[in-house]
Amino acid sequence: VQLVESGGDLVRPGGSLRLSCAASGITGNYAIDWYRQAPGKGREWVGFIGSADQRDYADSVKGRFTISRDSAKNTVYLQMKRLKIEDTAVYYCTHLGAWGPGTQVTVSS
């Protein structure tokens, strides 16, 4: 299994970004967790999408972040809205112990 995140960028507070997690070596409705790691902090769970498309989110992002998938593209997305400075982090997707290299999201004015 290989995962590659993309879509990270510099964005102003209140802005939006959509991250992608492209998978190879797996197909179908697989479960994906999103994590993030801010500078000087530990890795934090952000949310997940399950094999039945059930979703759950950390309280810190609930109502602002949405996870979805495009099975035809074998890609899971993390739509982030109303971004805050404290959302600045490297974002990772993971499946059964496999991790992508991460993508940097910086929220700054």
C-alpha positions as MATLAB code, in Angstrom:
seq = 'VQLVESGGDLVRPGGSLRLSCAASGITGNYAIDWYRQAPGKGREWVGFIGSADQRDYADSVKGRFTISRDSAKNTVYLQMKRLKIEDTAVYYCTHLGAWGPGTQVTVSS';
ca = [
       0.000    0.000    0.000;
       1.276    3.438   -0.924;
      -0.353    6.705    0.037;
       0.526   10.172   -1.237;
      -0.965   13.368    0.136;
      -1.179   16.581   -1.854;
      -2.931   19.928   -1.828;
      -1.156   21.609    1.042;
      -0.544   25.328    0.682;
      -0.272   28.679    2.427;
      -3.725   30.098    3.119;
      -5.122   32.999    5.109;
      -7.242   32.459    8.224;
     -10.821   31.791    7.217;
      -9.766   30.254    3.933;
     -10.279   26.783    2.530;
      -8.149   23.972    1.173;
      -8.792   20.488   -0.105;
      -6.192   17.827    0.568;
      -5.995   14.611   -1.402;
      -4.790   11.177   -0.382;
      -4.093    9.072   -3.445;
      -3.750    5.350   -2.806;
      -2.144    2.542   -4.740;
      -2.107   -1.113   -3.841;
      -5.623   -1.006   -2.442;
      -9.005   -0.522   -4.012;
     -12.598   -0.251   -2.956;
     -14.003    1.449    0.092;
     -11.006    1.170    2.419;
     -10.746    3.067    5.670;
      -8.486    6.127    5.831;
      -7.493    8.159    8.851;
      -6.176   11.692    8.623;
      -3.642   12.971   11.148;
      -1.695   16.168   11.487;
       1.449   17.260   13.265;
       2.057   20.866   14.145;
       5.577   22.184   14.744;
       6.867   21.018   18.100;
       3.789   18.926   18.837;
       2.785   15.311   18.641;
       0.731   13.760   15.894;
      -2.993   14.521   16.277;
      -5.869   12.507   14.860;
      -8.082   14.628   12.608;
     -10.742   12.254   11.337;
     -11.516    9.115    9.392;
     -13.711    7.600    6.765;
     -14.621    3.953    7.149;
     -15.322    1.185    4.684;
     -19.045    1.928    4.896;
     -18.342    5.641    4.434;
     -19.001    6.327    8.076;
     -17.094    9.366    9.267;
     -15.845   10.805   12.504;
     -13.871   13.918   13.319;
     -11.843   15.375   16.129;
     -13.721   18.000   18.100;
     -11.182   20.602   17.016;
     -12.217   20.270   13.351;
     -15.824   19.102   13.577;
     -18.100   21.296   11.484;
     -15.159   22.714    9.496;
     -13.511   19.642    7.939;
     -15.175   17.019    5.753;
     -13.753   13.728    4.510;
     -14.979   12.211    1.261;
     -13.806    9.733   -1.332;
     -13.781    9.274   -5.073;
     -13.558    5.529   -5.589;
     -13.029    5.892   -9.330;
      -9.870    7.888   -8.611;
      -8.889    5.797   -5.578;
      -8.553    9.043   -3.664;
      -9.790   10.291   -0.314;
     -10.190   14.005    0.295;
     -10.014   16.232    3.334;
     -11.973   19.416    2.683;
     -10.971   22.090    5.172;
     -12.980   25.290    5.630;
     -12.758   28.273    7.992;
      -9.123   27.486    8.566;
      -7.446   28.767   11.710;
      -3.824   29.498   12.477;
      -3.813   26.503   14.779;
      -4.626   24.242   11.814;
      -1.072   24.790   10.598;
       0.551   21.367   10.414;
       1.793   18.612    8.188;
      -1.217   16.493    7.267;
      -0.943   12.751    6.779;
      -3.275   10.003    5.643;
      -2.883    6.450    6.856;
      -4.300    2.998    6.184;
      -3.424   -0.095    8.232;
      -0.026    1.210    9.248;
       0.929    2.686    5.897;
       1.563    6.429    5.941;
       2.016    8.985    3.236;
       4.891   11.509    3.347;
       2.534   14.321    4.374;
       1.587   17.686    2.926;
       2.227   21.045    4.587;
      -0.695   23.321    5.433;
       0.209   26.782    6.668;
      -2.488   29.172    7.852;
      -1.118   32.661    8.229;
      -2.060   36.247    7.556;
];
